Amino acid sequence: MRTKISLFDICNNLFLLLVALVCTYPFLYIFFLSISDGRSIASGDVVFFPKNPNLEAYQYILTNSNLGIFRGLLNSGIYTVVGTIVALMITYMTAYVLSRKQIKGRFVIMSLFVFTWVFEAGIIPAYIVLNKLGFVDNWLVMIIPNAINVQFLIITKTFLDGLPPELEEAAKIDGANDFQIMSRVFLAISKPILATIGVFYAVFIWNQYLMPLIYLQSPDLQTIQVMLKRLVISSGDSNTAFRTIIQNGVMLNPGNLKAAAIFVAMMPIVLVYPFVQKYFKKGILIGSVK
């Protein structure tokens, strides 16, 4: 039996296709700029397709130590991986404890978490506290303050609240203690929600700009976002590496160099998403509804 396609379906699909093109074109345009030669960019020929494609801009920004792009990528990668793992561990363990009905005072503890979420201290008080703790110009400032997000804690706790108590009772009958129940039984069931908030944590830490700008003074500790901003702002200056040059017979100018740096900064998070996409929708729905 053939499915009848209405005019509305055709118009709706065309509209959604147009929206998708509008959303993806800026990313494609940045990529086209990054692989085009400087002369085509300067003349405005790069619009829908790259002109004279090459990878010289990527080679230049990744091998030029004066730019610090590779160092920034490495720092951001370390902060993101370590920070996400620590955040997932602390968020999951805290949510598990607060979801146990036998824990006294859990409502008060959860209320304190929500209070700190709604009424934040502000930049200056936070700087004073972190400075007293020795976190200024310390890579741990990218890990410890981001170790728990109240919104993700609520989502994880809501998910754990919805699990049947029979799971815990059956595990205890089999001789499992509280730590084994948390680390083996409930952890295996919580993979969708942990994958979901893990993506959120990773994106948040990777895109951090204000925190490294304020707390990290050493160039060796800076993230890709801060380095990228400084390079983009100073591009075209004769004292910066983002200027018009000729490399291997290819003209490089601030246009394709900036585009290559921006694209490199975006790609790590974009490449991770497809591997956790199957958990994403499921985790959000389960954690928010139950």
C-alpha positions in Angstrom: 0.0 0.0 0.0 1.4 3.3 -1.1 1.6 6.1 1.5 -0.1 9.3 0.4 2.1 12.3 0.6 0.2 15.5 1.2 1.1 19.0 0.1 1.5 19.9 3.8 4.1 17.1 4.3 6.1 18.4 1.3 6.0 22.0 2.5 6.9 21.0 6.0 9.9 18.9 4.9 11.1 21.8 2.7 10.8 24.2 5.5 12.7 21.9 7.9 15.4 21.4 5.3 15.7 25.2 4.9 16.0 25.6 8.7 18.7 22.9 8.8 20.6 24.6 6.0 20.4 28.0 7.8 21.7 26.4 11.0 24.5 24.5 9.4 25.7 27.1 6.9 27.7 29.2 9.4 29.7 26.1 10.3 30.2 25.1 6.7 31.2 28.7 5.9 33.9 28.7 8.6 35.2 25.4 7.2 35.2 26.7 3.6 37.2 29.8 4.7 39.7 27.7 6.6 40.6 25.6 3.6 40.5 28.4 1.0 43.5 30.4 0.0 43.9 34.0 1.2 43.5 35.6 -2.2 40.0 34.1 -2.8 39.0 35.2 0.7 40.3 38.8 0.2 38.4 39.0 -3.1 35.2 37.7 -1.5 34.9 34.7 -3.8 34.3 32.2 -0.9 30.5 32.0 -0.3 29.1 28.5 -0.9 32.2 26.5 -1.8 35.9 26.7 -0.9 38.3 28.1 -3.5 41.6 26.4 -4.2 41.2 24.1 -1.1 44.3 23.3 1.0 45.2 22.5 4.6 48.0 25.0 5.0 46.1 27.1 7.5 45.6 24.1 9.8 49.3 23.1 9.5 50.3 26.7 10.3 48.2 27.1 13.4 49.0 23.7 14.9 52.7 23.8 14.3 53.4 27.4 15.2 54.4 27.5 18.8 54.0 31.3 19.0 50.2 30.9 18.6 49.8 28.3 21.4 46.8 26.7 19.7 48.1 23.2 20.3 48.9 23.9 23.9 45.4 25.5 24.4 43.8 22.4 22.8 45.8 20.1 25.1 44.9 22.1 28.2 41.2 22.3 27.3 41.2 18.6 26.6 42.7 17.7 29.9 40.4 20.0 31.8 37.4 18.7 30.0 38.2 15.0 30.4 39.3 15.2 34.0 36.6 17.7 35.0 33.8 15.6 33.4 34.9 12.4 35.1 35.2 14.1 38.5 31.8 15.9 38.0 30.0 12.7 37.0 31.4 10.8 40.0 30.5 13.5 42.5 27.1 14.2 40.9 26.1 10.5 40.8 27.3 9.7 44.3 25.6 12.8 45.8 22.3 12.1 43.9 22.4 8.5 45.0 22.7 9.5 48.7 20.0 12.1 48.4 17.7 9.6 46.7 17.8 7.2 49.6 14.7 7.6 51.8 16.4 6.4 54.9 18.9 9.3 54.9 17.7 11.9 57.5 17.9 15.5 56.6 18.1 14.9 52.8 15.4 17.5 52.1 17.4 20.1 54.0 20.6 19.2 52.2 18.9 19.4 48.8 17.4 22.7 49.7 20.9 24.1 50.5 22.0 22.9 47.0 19.1 24.6 45.4 19.7 27.8 47.4 23.3 28.0 46.1 22.0 27.5 42.6 19.4 30.3 42.8 21.5 32.8 44.8 25.0 32.7 43.4 27.8 34.5 45.3 29.1 36.5 42.4 32.5 36.9 40.8 34.3 38.9 43.5 33.3 36.8 46.5 34.1 33.6 44.4 37.5 35.0 43.5 38.3 35.8 47.2 37.3 32.3 48.3 39.2 30.6 45.5 42.3 32.8 46.0 42.3 31.9 49.8 42.1 28.2 48.8 45.1 28.6 46.5 43.2 27.9 43.3 44.2 31.1 41.4 46.6 30.2 38.6 46.1 26.6 39.5 44.7 24.1 37.0 42.4 22.7 39.7 40.3 25.8 39.4 38.9 24.3 36.2 38.0 21.0 38.0 36.9 21.6 41.6 34.5 24.5 41.2 32.8 22.7 38.3 32.6 19.4 40.2 28.8 19.6 40.7 26.0 21.4 38.9 22.8 21.6 40.9 20.6 21.3 37.8 22.3 18.1 36.7 22.1 16.9 40.3 18.4 17.3 40.4 18.0 15.5 37.0 20.1 12.5 38.3 18.3 12.4 41.6 15.0 12.4 39.9 16.0 9.5 37.8 17.3 7.5 40.8 14.1 8.4 42.7 12.1 6.7 40.0 13.9 3.3 40.2 11.9 0.6 41.9 13.0 -0.1 45.5 12.8 -3.9 44.8 16.2 -3.5 43.0 17.9 -2.4 46.1 16.1 -5.1 48.2 17.0 -7.9 45.8 20.7 -6.8 45.9 20.8 -6.7 49.7 19.3 -10.2 49.8 22.2 -11.3 47.5 24.6 -9.9 50.1 25.5 -6.6 48.4 26.4 -3.6 50.6 25.4 0.0 49.9 28.6 0.8 48.0 28.2 -2.3 45.8 24.5 -1.4 45.1 25.5 2.1 44.1 28.6 1.1 42.0 27.2 -2.0 40.3 23.4 -2.2 40.3 22.3 1.4 40.0 25.3 2.6 38.1 24.6 0.2 35.2 21.0 1.4 35.0 22.0 5.1 35.2 24.2 5.0 32.0 21.7 7.0 29.8 21.3 9.8 32.3 25.1 9.9 33.1 25.9 10.0 29.4 23.5 12.9 29.0 24.8 15.1 31.8 28.3 14.0 30.8 27.9 15.8 27.5 26.5 18.9 29.2 29.5 18.9 31.6 32.0 18.4 28.8 30.5 21.2 26.7 30.3 23.5 29.7 34.0 23.0 30.7 35.3 23.1 27.1 33.5 26.4 26.4 34.6 28.0 29.7 35.9 31.5 29.0 35.4 33.7 32.0 36.8 31.3 34.6 40.2 30.7 32.9 40.4 34.4 31.9 40.0 35.5 35.5 41.8 32.7 37.5 44.6 31.5 35.1 47.3 34.0 34.5 50.0 31.6 33.2 50.0 31.2 29.4 50.9 27.5 29.9 47.6 26.9 31.7 45.3 28.8 29.4 42.5 27.2 27.5 41.8 27.3 23.8 38.9 29.7 24.2 41.0 32.4 25.8 43.9 31.9 23.4 41.5 32.0 20.5 40.0 35.3 21.6 43.3 37.0 22.0 44.5 35.8 18.6 41.3 36.9 16.9 41.3 40.3 18.5 44.9 40.9 17.6 44.7 39.4 14.0 46.2 41.6 11.3 48.6 43.2 13.7 52.2 43.0 12.5 53.2 41.7 16.0 51.0 38.7 15.8 51.2 35.4 13.9 47.7 36.0 12.5 48.9 38.1 9.6 49.2 37.7 5.8 52.0 35.3 4.9 53.0 32.9 2.1 53.5 29.3 3.1 54.4 26.6 0.6 53.2 28.8 -2.2 49.8 29.4 -0.6 48.7 32.8 0.7 47.4 32.8 4.3 45.7 35.8 5.7 43.8 36.5 9.0 40.6 35.3 7.4 41.5 31.7 6.8 43.8 31.5 9.9 41.0 32.7 12.2 38.5 30.3 10.5 40.9 27.4 11.0 41.5 28.2 14.6 37.7 28.5 15.3 37.0 25.2 13.5 39.7 23.4 15.4 38.2 24.7 18.7 34.7 23.5 17.8 35.5 20.0 16.5 36.4 18.0 19.6 33.0 18.5 21.2 31.2 18.0 17.8 33.0 14.7 17.3 32.1 13.4 20.7 28.3 14.0 20.4 27.5 11.2 17.8 28.9 8.5 20.2 26.5 9.5 23.0 23.5 10.6 20.9 21.6 7.4 21.5 21.6 8.1 25.2 20.8 11.8 24.9 17.1 12.0 24.3 16.4 8.9 26.5 18.4 10.4 29.4 16.7 13.8 29.3 13.2 12.3 29.2 13.8 9.8 31.9 15.6 12.2 34.3 13.1 15.0 33.8 9.8 13.1 33.9 10.2 10.5 36.6 
